[in-house]
């Protein structure tokens, strides 16, 4: 890694830490922008995949810059006239939806991820979502009227991501659609609790899948896709169960859970489609693949069983 990329990587890592640890609104916004500006050069430096990656990074830059502008606008309106806080809260929520890829601002996610390599995709769909989620949780805690709205948009996002994924034939675009659905579940967790448990488990499962894609073993990729689906006893099931448990303990209406549960059901169709595709194209002839199968089953299956007692 060159010294320039190392500098951008440090900025990428420190940005969310600055945003989360600060109590000042402007510093939180600066930390979010540091993470964004550190990620763009790293995404552009990955030229080993295809020329389409530059187009995807430009799309990502335009969307995130627009979201940052709306985020600053909402913060300025809030401090200029607190009496119209509902307008500023709506603008802040709209800008965070744009940054996270939540319905109705989800349109950019599949097209951007379709042109990225595996590690840039993990940066985009994992690490970059930490500051927006932190700000969203802070806004929701101080605006009770937004709870129902965020639950509805989170459920619609989970359903929309699953429907978009049904029409995908590319693994990268499918993972982008999956991210829309998982971000919808994260929005529900921001209202009900256990968001960070869900997001941590999603990042672990998604990171494991990215490592499998880098290795290039189809059998391991198929197991990683199945783990990301949330089927028991895989890890992602624990994240979804933690949010459902918070919903049951919070005594919210079951109507808010219909859309995310339908989205989880529809998501299984394209998860299983890609699982069968990679599983049937895998080879079991070499001892290396058999060893990988053994390690993958332990890592993906037993982890969900062990964490069940914790969550």
C-alpha positions as CSV (number, residue, x, y, z in Angstrom):
1,X,0.0,0.0,0.0
2,X,1.3,3.4,-1.0
3,X,1.7,6.2,1.6
4,X,-1.2,8.1,0.0
5,X,-3.5,5.2,0.4
6,X,-2.3,4.7,4.0
7,X,-3.2,8.3,4.8
8,X,-6.7,7.9,3.2
9,X,-7.2,4.7,5.2
10,X,-6.4,6.5,8.4
11,X,-8.8,9.2,7.6
12,X,-11.4,6.6,6.7
13,X,-11.0,4.9,10.1
14,X,-10.9,8.1,12.2
15,X,-13.9,9.8,10.5
16,X,-16.6,7.7,12.2
17,X,-14.7,7.7,15.5
18,X,-14.7,11.5,15.5
19,X,-18.4,11.6,14.5
20,X,-19.5,9.2,17.2
21,X,-17.4,10.6,20.1
22,X,-18.2,14.3,19.5
23,X,-21.1,16.1,21.2
24,X,-20.9,19.0,18.8
25,X,-23.2,18.9,15.7
26,X,-20.6,20.5,13.4
27,X,-17.9,18.1,14.5
28,X,-20.2,15.2,13.9
29,X,-20.8,16.4,10.4
30,X,-17.1,16.9,9.8
31,X,-16.3,13.4,11.1
32,X,-18.9,12.0,8.6
33,X,-17.3,14.0,5.8
34,X,-13.8,12.9,6.7
35,X,-14.9,9.3,6.4
36,X,-16.5,10.0,3.0
37,X,-13.5,11.9,1.7
38,X,-11.2,9.2,2.9
39,X,-13.2,6.5,1.1
40,X,-13.5,8.0,-2.3
41,X,-9.7,7.9,-3.2
42,X,-9.5,4.3,-1.9
43,X,-12.4,3.4,-4.1
44,X,-10.8,5.1,-7.1
45,X,-7.4,3.5,-6.5
46,X,-8.9,0.0,-7.1
47,X,-8.3,-0.4,-10.8
48,X,-7.9,-4.1,-10.8
49,X,-11.6,-4.9,-11.3
50,X,-13.1,-3.1,-14.3
51,X,-13.4,0.4,-15.7
52,X,-17.0,0.5,-14.5
53,X,-15.7,1.1,-10.9
54,X,-14.8,4.7,-11.7
55,X,-18.4,5.3,-12.9
56,X,-19.7,3.8,-9.7
57,X,-17.5,5.9,-7.5
58,X,-18.6,9.1,-9.3
59,X,-22.2,8.1,-8.7
60,X,-21.5,7.4,-5.1
61,X,-19.7,10.8,-4.7
62,X,-22.6,12.8,-6.2
63,X,-25.2,11.1,-4.1
64,X,-23.2,11.4,-0.9
65,X,-22.3,15.1,-1.6
66,X,-26.0,15.8,-2.1
67,X,-26.9,14.0,1.2
68,X,-24.2,16.0,3.0
69,X,-25.6,19.2,1.7
70,X,-29.1,18.3,3.0
71,X,-27.6,17.2,6.3
72,X,-26.0,20.5,6.9
73,X,-29.2,22.3,5.8
74,X,-31.2,20.4,8.3
75,X,-28.7,21.2,11.1
76,X,-28.6,24.9,10.2
77,X,-32.5,25.1,10.1
78,X,-32.7,23.5,13.5
79,X,-30.4,26.0,15.2
80,X,-31.8,29.0,13.4
81,X,-35.4,28.4,14.4
82,X,-36.1,25.5,16.9
83,X,-39.8,26.2,16.7
84,X,-39.9,24.4,13.3
85,X,-37.9,21.5,14.4
86,X,-40.2,19.0,12.6
87,X,-39.0,20.5,9.3
88,X,-35.4,20.2,10.2
89,X,-35.9,16.7,11.5
90,X,-37.5,15.7,8.3
91,X,-34.7,17.1,6.2
92,X,-32.1,15.4,8.5
93,X,-33.9,12.1,8.1
94,X,-34.2,12.5,4.3
95,X,-30.4,13.2,4.0
96,X,-29.6,10.2,6.2
97,X,-31.8,8.0,4.1
98,X,-29.9,9.2,1.0
99,X,-26.6,8.4,2.7
100,X,-27.7,5.0,3.9
101,X,-29.7,3.9,0.9
102,X,-33.1,3.6,2.6
103,X,-36.3,3.8,0.6
104,X,-37.2,6.0,-1.2
105,X,-33.5,7.1,-1.7
106,X,-32.3,3.6,-2.4
107,X,-32.0,3.8,-6.2
108,X,-28.2,4.3,-6.2
109,X,-27.1,1.3,-4.2
110,X,-27.4,-1.6,-6.7
111,X,-25.9,0.4,-9.6
112,X,-23.0,1.5,-7.5
113,X,-22.2,-1.9,-6.0
114,X,-22.4,-3.5,-9.4
115,X,-19.2,-1.8,-10.4
116,X,-17.1,-2.2,-7.3
117,X,-14.6,-4.9,-6.2
118,X,-15.1,-6.8,-3.0
119,X,-13.2,-4.8,-0.4
120,X,-14.4,-1.4,-1.7
121,X,-17.9,-2.9,-1.4
122,X,-17.3,-3.8,2.2
123,X,-16.2,-0.2,2.9
124,X,-19.2,1.2,1.2
125,X,-21.9,-1.1,2.7
126,X,-20.3,-1.6,6.1
127,X,-17.9,0.9,7.6
128,X,-19.5,4.0,5.8
129,X,-22.9,3.4,7.4
130,X,-21.7,3.8,11.0
131,X,-21.8,7.6,11.3
132,X,-25.2,8.0,9.5
133,X,-26.7,5.3,11.8
134,X,-25.3,7.0,14.9
135,X,-26.8,10.4,13.9
136,X,-30.1,8.7,13.0
137,X,-30.3,7.1,16.5
138,X,-29.6,10.5,18.1
139,X,-32.3,12.2,16.0
140,X,-34.9,9.4,16.8
141,X,-34.2,9.6,20.5
142,X,-35.0,13.3,20.5
143,X,-38.0,13.2,18.2
144,X,-40.8,10.8,19.3
145,X,-43.0,11.7,16.4
146,X,-40.5,10.1,14.0
147,X,-40.8,6.6,15.5
148,X,-43.7,5.5,13.4
149,X,-42.4,7.1,10.3
150,X,-39.0,5.4,10.6
151,X,-40.7,2.1,11.3
152,X,-42.8,2.4,8.1
153,X,-39.8,3.5,5.9
154,X,-37.6,0.8,7.4
155,X,-40.2,-1.9,6.7
156,X,-40.8,-0.6,3.1
157,X,-37.0,-0.5,2.6
158,X,-36.7,-4.1,3.7
159,X,-39.5,-5.1,1.3
160,X,-38.2,-3.0,-1.6
161,X,-34.6,-4.4,-1.2
162,X,-36.0,-7.9,-1.4
163,X,-38.1,-7.2,-4.5
164,X,-35.1,-5.5,-6.3
165,X,-32.9,-8.5,-5.4
166,X,-35.3,-10.9,-7.1
167,X,-34.5,-9.3,-10.5
168,X,-30.7,-9.4,-10.1
169,X,-28.4,-11.8,-11.9
170,X,-25.1,-10.2,-10.7
171,X,-23.8,-11.1,-7.3
172,X,-22.6,-7.6,-6.7
173,X,-25.9,-6.0,-7.6
174,X,-27.7,-8.6,-5.4
175,X,-25.5,-7.7,-2.4
176,X,-26.5,-4.1,-3.0
177,X,-30.1,-5.0,-2.9
178,X,-29.5,-7.1,0.2
179,X,-27.9,-4.0,1.8
180,X,-31.1,-2.0,1.2
181,X,-33.1,-4.7,3.0
182,X,-30.6,-5.0,5.9
183,X,-30.5,-1.2,6.2
184,X,-34.3,-1.2,6.5
185,X,-34.0,-3.7,9.4
186,X,-31.3,-1.4,10.9
187,X,-33.8,1.6,10.8
188,X,-36.3,-0.5,12.7
189,X,-33.5,-1.4,15.2
190,X,-32.7,2.3,15.6
191,X,-36.3,2.8,16.9
192,X,-36.7,-0.4,18.9
193,X,-33.2,-1.0,20.1
194,X,-30.4,-3.5,19.3
195,X,-29.4,-1.6,16.1
196,X,-25.7,-2.0,16.9
197,X,-26.0,-5.7,17.6
198,X,-27.7,-6.2,14.3
199,X,-25.2,-4.0,12.4
200,X,-22.2,-5.7,14.0
201,X,-23.5,-9.1,13.0
202,X,-24.3,-7.9,9.5
203,X,-20.8,-6.5,9.1
204,X,-19.2,-9.7,10.4
205,X,-21.3,-11.9,8.0
206,X,-20.8,-9.5,5.1
207,X,-17.0,-9.3,5.8
208,X,-16.7,-13.1,5.9
209,X,-18.5,-13.3,2.5
210,X,-16.1,-10.7,1.0
211,X,-13.2,-12.8,2.2
212,X,-14.7,-15.9,0.6
213,X,-15.2,-13.9,-2.7
214,X,-11.5,-12.8,-2.6
215,X,-10.5,-16.5,-2.1
216,X,-12.6,-17.5,-5.0
217,X,-14.0,-20.8,-3.6
218,X,-17.6,-21.2,-4.8
219,X,-18.5,-23.5,-2.0
220,X,-17.4,-21.0,0.6
221,X,-19.2,-18.2,-1.2
222,X,-22.5,-20.2,-1.3
223,X,-22.3,-20.7,2.5
224,X,-21.5,-17.0,3.0
225,X,-24.6,-16.1,1.0
226,X,-26.7,-18.5,3.0
227,X,-25.3,-17.0,6.2
228,X,-26.3,-13.5,5.0
229,X,-29.9,-14.6,4.5
230,X,-30.6,-14.9,8.2
231,X,-31.6,-18.5,8.2
232,X,-31.1,-20.3,11.5
233,X,-28.6,-21.4,12.8
234,X,-26.5,-18.8,10.9
235,X,-25.3,-15.6,12.5
236,X,-27.6,-13.2,10.8
237,X,-30.6,-14.9,12.3
238,X,-29.4,-13.7,15.7
239,X,-29.5,-10.1,14.5
240,X,-33.0,-10.3,13.2
241,X,-34.2,-12.1,16.2
242,X,-32.7,-9.4,18.5
243,X,-34.8,-6.8,16.7
244,X,-37.9,-8.9,16.7
245,X,-37.4,-9.5,20.4
246,X,-37.1,-5.7,21.0
247,X,-40.3,-5.2,19.1
248,X,-42.2,-7.8,21.2
249,X,-40.8,-6.3,24.4
250,X,-41.7,-2.8,23.3
251,X,-45.4,-3.7,22.7
252,X,-45.5,-2.1,19.2
253,X,-48.2,-2.9,16.8
254,X,-47.6,-6.1,14.8
255,X,-48.5,-4.2,11.6
256,X,-45.1,-2.6,11.7
257,X,-43.5,-6.1,11.5
258,X,-45.5,-7.3,8.5
259,X,-43.4,-5.5,5.8
260,X,-39.9,-6.5,7.2
261,X,-41.0,-10.1,7.7
262,X,-42.4,-10.2,4.1
263,X,-39.1,-8.7,2.9
264,X,-37.2,-11.5,4.8
265,X,-39.4,-14.1,3.1
266,X,-38.9,-12.7,-0.4
267,X,-35.2,-12.3,0.2
268,X,-34.8,-16.0,0.7
269,X,-35.7,-16.6,-3.0
270,X,-32.7,-14.8,-4.4
271,X,-30.4,-15.8,-1.6
272,X,-31.2,-19.5,-2.3
273,X,-31.0,-18.9,-6.1
274,X,-27.4,-17.6,-5.7
275,X,-26.6,-20.3,-3.1
276,X,-27.6,-23.1,-5.5
277,X,-25.7,-21.4,-8.3
278,X,-22.4,-21.2,-6.5
279,X,-22.9,-24.5,-4.6
280,X,-23.6,-26.5,-7.8
281,X,-20.6,-25.0,-9.6
282,X,-18.2,-25.8,-6.8
283,X,-15.9,-28.8,-6.8
284,X,-15.3,-31.3,-4.0
285,X,-12.4,-33.0,-5.5
286,X,-9.4,-31.3,-3.8
287,X,-8.5,-31.7,-0.2
288,X,-8.2,-27.9,0.1
289,X,-11.9,-27.5,-0.8
290,X,-12.9,-30.2,1.7
291,X,-10.8,-28.4,4.4
292,X,-12.5,-25.1,3.5
293,X,-15.9,-26.8,3.7
294,X,-15.1,-28.0,7.2
295,X,-13.9,-24.6,8.4
296,X,-16.8,-22.8,6.8
297,X,-19.4,-25.0,8.4
298,X,-17.9,-24.5,11.8
299,X,-17.5,-20.7,11.3
300,X,-21.0,-20.1,9.9
301,X,-23.2,-22.7,11.6
302,X,-21.8,-23.1,15.1
303,X,-21.4,-19.3,15.5
304,X,-25.1,-18.7,15.3
305,X,-25.8,-21.5,17.8
306,X,-23.2,-20.2,20.3
307,X,-24.4,-16.6,20.1
308,X,-28.0,-17.6,20.7
309,X,-27.4,-17.9,24.4
310,X,-26.0,-14.3,24.4
311,X,-28.7,-12.5,22.5
